[in-house]
Amino acid sequence: MAQIIFEVGVPVVWKGKTFSALVSVPVIGQEFEVGGLIESVDFTVKILLDSFPGADLPKHGDRVTFETKEYRIVRISSHPQYPALTFGISPLHE
């Protein structure tokens, strides 16, 4: 996985630090909000766990920047035997 991220990874910024990450194509859906439906967009991001200094890892609600836009982390997944932290991001809603 490290080789893939090295070859095709894109920059994702968290807490001012840039990480090389695999980012999925956007998943577009609709969510109910007051007044009707709104379009929602989600991406899945994978960053090697070795890339994070110490025990400081992204948390639900943290902000990340991808392609000059800010997103919020909406879900996090990790497994002790998997070398990457996987998390979902959605655009910030004004």
C-alpha positions in Angstrom: 0.0 0.0 0.0 2.9 2.4 0.7 4.1 2.1 -2.9 0.6 2.9 -4.2 0.2 5.9 -2.0 3.8 7.1 -3.0 3.0 6.7 -6.7 -0.6 8.0 -6.9 -1.3 9.8 -3.6 -2.6 13.3 -3.5 -1.9 15.9 -0.9 -4.4 16.2 2.1 -3.7 18.8 4.8 -4.6 18.1 8.5 -3.6 20.5 11.3 -1.2 22.3 8.9 0.7 19.2 7.9 0.5 17.7 4.4 0.0 14.0 4.0 0.1 11.8 0.9 -3.3 10.0 0.6 -5.5 7.9 -1.5 -8.8 9.7 -2.1 -11.8 8.1 -3.6 -14.0 9.5 -6.3 -16.8 11.5 -4.8 -20.0 9.6 -3.7 -23.0 11.9 -4.4 -26.2 11.4 -2.5 -29.1 13.3 -1.1 -29.9 14.1 2.6 -33.1 15.4 4.2 -32.8 18.9 5.7 -35.3 21.3 6.9 -37.1 22.5 3.7 -36.3 19.5 1.5 -33.4 17.5 0.1 -29.8 18.7 -0.3 -27.1 17.1 -2.2 -24.3 15.5 -0.2 -20.8 14.6 -1.3 -18.5 12.2 0.5 -14.9 11.1 -0.1 -13.0 8.3 1.5 -9.4 9.1 2.4 -6.6 6.6 3.3 -3.3 7.8 4.9 -0.6 5.5 6.1 -0.6 5.3 9.9 3.2 5.6 10.0 2.7 9.2 8.6 1.3 10.5 11.8 3.7 11.7 14.5 3.2 10.1 17.9 -0.3 9.1 18.9 -2.0 12.2 17.5 -4.5 10.9 14.9 -7.4 12.7 13.1 -10.7 12.6 15.0 -14.3 12.8 14.1 -15.1 16.5 13.4 -11.6 17.6 12.5 -11.1 19.6 9.4 -8.9 18.6 6.4 -8.1 20.4 3.2 -8.2 18.6 -0.2 -7.9 20.3 -3.6 -8.1 23.7 -1.9 -11.4 23.0 -0.2 -12.1 22.4 3.5 -13.9 19.2 4.6 -15.0 17.7 7.9 -14.1 14.2 9.0 -17.5 12.4 9.4 -16.3 8.8 10.0 -13.1 7.0 10.9 -12.1 3.4 10.5 -9.0 1.6 11.6 -7.8 -1.9 12.2 -4.7 -3.0 14.1 -3.5 -5.1 11.2 -4.3 -2.6 8.4 -1.4 -0.1 7.7 -3.7 2.9 6.9 -6.2 5.1 8.7 -9.4 5.4 6.6 -11.8 8.2 7.1 -14.7 9.8 5.3 -14.9 13.5 4.6 -17.8 15.8 3.7 -17.8 19.4 2.7 -18.3 22.0 5.4 -21.9 23.3 5.4 -22.2 27.0 5.7 
